[in-house]
C-alpha cells in the first residue's frame, strides 16, 4: 500500500492521462474528487490554470487515509502533485497536438505512511486528437522516483491512453488504459550491498466512467478502475470552470 501511494498520488479527475489540447483563452478550473478502495481513500483537490492556450499549470493537493497491516487507520494530508504542460504543436484536422509535461510529486504528507517523503520528477510527451464526437489522448512519461531512506526505488515508465466519446448532449463516456513498468525496490545495507525486496514488473489499469456537463461551468465525473493485480478503486469528481467565457 505504501508503494502505491508513494508513486501514485490521488487524482482529482477519474483519468490520469493529461490533455495536450489547449483552449481558446484563459481558463481556471477548480475541482474536488473522492476515491475509495478496499483499504484506502482519498479526497484530492484540483487547481488548473491556463494563462495561455499553450500553457497549463496544475496543482493537486489532497487528504488521504489508509488501513495498515495492523488494521490501524492512518489519515492526514497526502502528497501533492504538480505539473506544467506546454503545447508546442497545435492540433489540426488530421494532425495531433503535441505537448511536453514536466511534473513533480511533492512530499507534503502529514504521516510517513501516506507517502515516500521524497520528491518524484516526471518528464513526458502528451499527444491529443480532437475528433468530431470524441477526444483522444496518449501520454508517455518517465517518473524519476526519489529514494526514501535505505530503499532504492527504480524509475517508472508509464504509457496511458484515454478517450471521451459523446453519447448525448451533455453526457460522455470515458475510458482509459494505463500500463506502467518499473518501480522495483532494493534495500541498501550500511556496507553498500543491496538486497532485492520487490522485482520491477508491469502493471495494467483500466478505467471506465461517465461525465455529465450540468451547464457551461460545472462538470461531474464518476468511474471505476480495475488493476491487473486485483486492485479496484471507485472515483467521483466535480469541476468548476471559472475562466472560459466562450459560452
C-alpha positions as CSV (number, residue, x, y, z in Angstrom):
1,X,0.0,0.0,0.0
2,X,2.8,2.4,0.8
3,X,4.5,1.9,-2.6
4,X,1.2,2.5,-4.3
5,X,0.5,5.8,-2.5
6,X,4.1,6.9,-2.8
7,X,4.3,6.6,-6.6
8,X,0.7,7.2,-7.5
9,X,-1.0,10.2,-5.7
10,X,-4.7,10.6,-5.8
11,X,-6.1,12.3,-8.9
12,X,-8.9,14.8,-8.9
13,X,-10.1,13.5,-12.3
14,X,-11.1,9.9,-12.9
15,X,-8.4,9.5,-15.5
16,X,-4.6,10.2,-15.1
17,X,-3.9,11.0,-18.8
18,X,-3.3,14.7,-19.3
19,X,-4.6,16.7,-22.2
20,X,-2.5,18.2,-24.9
21,X,-5.3,20.3,-26.4
22,X,-5.2,23.9,-25.2
23,X,-8.3,26.1,-25.0
24,X,-9.0,29.3,-26.8
25,X,-8.4,31.7,-23.9
26,X,-7.5,31.9,-20.2
27,X,-9.0,29.0,-18.2
28,X,-9.2,28.4,-14.5
29,X,-10.6,25.1,-13.3
30,X,-11.1,24.1,-9.7
31,X,-12.2,20.6,-8.7
32,X,-12.6,18.1,-5.9
33,X,-12.8,14.4,-6.0
34,X,-13.2,11.3,-3.9
35,X,-11.5,7.9,-4.3
36,X,-12.0,4.7,-2.3
37,X,-11.0,1.0,-2.4
38,X,-10.5,-1.9,0.0
39,X,-8.0,-0.3,2.3
40,X,-7.7,3.3,1.3
41,X,-9.5,6.5,0.4
42,X,-8.5,10.0,-0.7
43,X,-10.1,13.4,-1.3
44,X,-7.9,15.1,-3.9
45,X,-8.3,18.8,-4.9
46,X,-7.5,20.4,-8.3
47,X,-6.4,23.9,-9.3
48,X,-5.6,24.1,-13.1
49,X,-4.7,27.4,-14.7
50,X,-4.1,28.0,-18.4
51,X,-2.7,31.6,-18.7
52,X,-2.3,31.0,-22.4
53,X,-3.8,28.4,-24.8
54,X,-0.4,26.6,-25.0
55,X,0.5,26.5,-21.2
56,X,-1.3,24.7,-18.4
57,X,-0.2,24.7,-14.7
58,X,-1.7,22.1,-12.4
59,X,-1.6,21.8,-8.6
60,X,-3.2,18.7,-6.9
61,X,-3.1,18.5,-3.1
62,X,-5.3,16.2,-1.1
63,X,-6.3,14.3,2.0
64,X,-5.7,10.6,2.3
65,X,-6.3,7.6,4.6
66,X,-5.2,4.0,4.6
67,X,-5.5,0.9,6.8
68,X,-2.1,-0.6,7.6
69,X,-1.1,-4.2,8.1
70,X,-2.2,-4.0,11.7
71,X,-5.6,-2.7,10.5
72,X,-5.0,0.7,12.1
73,X,-6.3,3.8,10.3
74,X,-3.7,6.4,9.2
75,X,-5.1,9.7,7.8
76,X,-4.0,13.2,7.0
77,X,-2.6,15.4,4.2
78,X,-1.4,13.4,1.3
79,X,1.3,14.1,-1.3
80,X,0.9,17.0,-3.8
81,X,1.3,16.5,-7.5
82,X,2.3,19.5,-9.7
83,X,2.7,19.7,-13.5
84,X,3.5,22.1,-16.3
85,X,2.2,21.1,-19.7
86,X,3.3,23.1,-22.7
87,X,1.7,22.6,-26.1
88,X,4.4,23.2,-28.8
89,X,2.3,21.8,-31.8
90,X,-1.4,22.7,-32.1
91,X,-3.7,20.0,-33.5
92,X,-5.3,20.3,-36.9
93,X,-7.9,18.3,-38.8
94,X,-5.8,15.2,-39.3
95,X,-2.8,16.1,-37.2
96,X,-2.5,15.5,-33.4
97,X,-1.4,18.1,-31.0
98,X,1.9,17.6,-29.1
99,X,2.9,18.8,-25.7
100,X,5.6,18.3,-23.1
101,X,4.8,17.6,-19.4
102,X,7.2,18.5,-16.6
103,X,5.9,17.3,-13.2
104,X,6.9,16.9,-9.6
105,X,5.3,14.9,-6.7
106,X,5.9,16.9,-3.5
107,X,6.3,15.1,-0.1
108,X,3.6,17.1,1.7
109,X,2.1,14.1,3.6
110,X,1.4,14.6,7.3
111,X,2.1,10.9,8.1
112,X,5.1,9.0,6.8
113,X,2.8,6.0,5.9
114,X,0.9,8.2,3.4
115,X,3.9,8.8,1.1
116,X,7.6,8.3,0.5
117,X,8.9,11.5,1.9
118,X,10.8,12.2,-1.3
119,X,10.3,14.2,-4.5
120,X,9.5,12.4,-7.7
121,X,10.1,14.1,-11.0
122,X,8.2,13.4,-14.3
123,X,9.1,14.1,-17.9
124,X,6.5,13.2,-20.5
125,X,5.1,13.6,-24.0
126,X,1.4,14.3,-24.5
127,X,-0.5,13.7,-27.7
128,X,-4.1,14.7,-28.4
129,X,-6.6,14.3,-31.2
130,X,-9.9,16.2,-31.4
131,X,-12.4,14.3,-33.5
132,X,-16.0,15.2,-34.3
133,X,-17.6,13.2,-31.5
134,X,-14.5,12.2,-29.4
135,X,-11.3,13.4,-27.8
136,X,-8.3,11.1,-27.6
137,X,-5.2,11.5,-25.6
138,X,-1.9,9.5,-25.3
139,X,0.7,10.1,-22.6
140,X,4.3,8.7,-22.5
141,X,6.1,9.6,-19.3
142,X,9.1,8.6,-17.2
143,X,9.0,9.1,-13.5
144,X,12.3,9.6,-11.7
145,X,11.4,8.2,-8.3
146,X,13.0,9.6,-5.1
147,X,14.6,7.0,-2.8
148,X,13.3,7.1,0.8
149,X,15.9,6.2,3.5
150,X,17.8,3.0,2.6
151,X,15.2,1.9,-0.1
152,X,16.5,2.1,-3.7
153,X,13.4,2.6,-5.9
154,X,13.7,2.1,-9.6
155,X,12.3,4.6,-12.0
156,X,8.9,4.1,-13.6
157,X,7.9,4.2,-17.2
158,X,4.2,4.8,-17.9
159,X,2.1,4.8,-21.1
160,X,-1.6,5.8,-21.0
161,X,-4.4,6.3,-23.5
162,X,-7.7,7.8,-22.8
163,X,-10.8,8.7,-24.8
164,X,-14.0,10.6,-24.2
165,X,-17.0,9.9,-26.5
166,X,-20.2,12.0,-26.7
167,X,-23.2,9.8,-26.1
168,X,-25.9,12.5,-25.9
169,X,-25.9,16.3,-25.4
170,X,-24.2,16.7,-22.0
171,X,-23.3,13.0,-21.4
172,X,-20.0,11.5,-22.3
173,X,-18.4,8.0,-22.0
174,X,-14.8,7.9,-20.7
175,X,-12.3,5.1,-20.9
176,X,-8.6,4.8,-20.1
177,X,-5.8,2.2,-20.1
178,X,-2.6,2.8,-18.2
179,X,0.5,0.4,-18.5
180,X,3.4,1.0,-16.1
181,X,6.7,-0.8,-15.8
182,X,9.5,-0.5,-13.3
183,X,9.5,0.9,-9.8
184,X,11.1,-2.2,-8.3
185,X,12.6,-1.9,-4.8
186,X,16.0,-2.8,-3.4
187,X,17.3,-2.5,0.2
188,X,20.7,-0.8,0.5
189,X,22.7,-2.1,3.5
190,X,25.1,0.0,5.5
191,X,28.1,-1.8,3.8
192,X,26.8,-0.7,0.4
193,X,25.5,-4.1,-0.7
194,X,21.9,-4.4,-1.9
195,X,19.1,-6.9,-1.5
196,X,16.1,-7.1,-3.9
197,X,12.9,-6.6,-2.0
198,X,10.4,-6.3,-4.9
199,X,11.2,-7.1,-8.5
200,X,10.1,-4.5,-11.0
201,X,7.2,-5.7,-13.2
202,X,4.4,-4.5,-15.5
203,X,1.0,-3.3,-14.1
204,X,-2.1,-2.5,-16.1
205,X,-5.1,-0.4,-15.0
206,X,-8.3,0.1,-16.9
207,X,-10.9,2.8,-16.1
208,X,-14.4,3.3,-17.4
209,X,-16.8,6.1,-16.4
210,X,-19.3,8.8,-17.4
211,X,-19.1,12.6,-17.5
212,X,-22.1,14.9,-17.2
213,X,-22.0,18.6,-18.2
214,X,-24.5,20.2,-15.9
215,X,-24.0,23.6,-17.5
216,X,-21.2,25.6,-19.2
217,X,-19.4,25.8,-15.9
218,X,-19.9,22.6,-14.0
219,X,-18.9,19.0,-14.8
220,X,-19.3,15.8,-12.9
221,X,-17.4,12.5,-13.5
222,X,-17.8,9.1,-11.9
223,X,-16.0,5.8,-12.7
224,X,-14.2,2.7,-11.5
225,X,-10.6,1.5,-12.1
226,X,-9.5,-2.2,-12.2
227,X,-5.9,-3.2,-11.8
228,X,-4.2,-6.4,-13.2
229,X,-3.2,-7.3,-9.6
230,X,-6.9,-7.5,-8.5
231,X,-6.9,-3.9,-7.2
232,X,-10.0,-1.8,-7.7
233,X,-10.9,1.8,-7.0
234,X,-14.1,3.9,-7.2
235,X,-14.0,7.6,-8.1
236,X,-16.2,10.6,-8.4
237,X,-15.2,14.2,-9.2
238,X,-16.7,17.6,-9.8
239,X,-15.1,20.6,-11.6
240,X,-16.0,24.3,-11.9
241,X,-14.6,26.3,-14.9
242,X,-14.2,29.9,-13.9
243,X,-12.2,31.2,-16.8
244,X,-13.8,30.1,-20.1
245,X,-16.1,32.9,-21.3
246,X,-16.9,31.4,-24.7
247,X,-20.3,30.1,-23.7
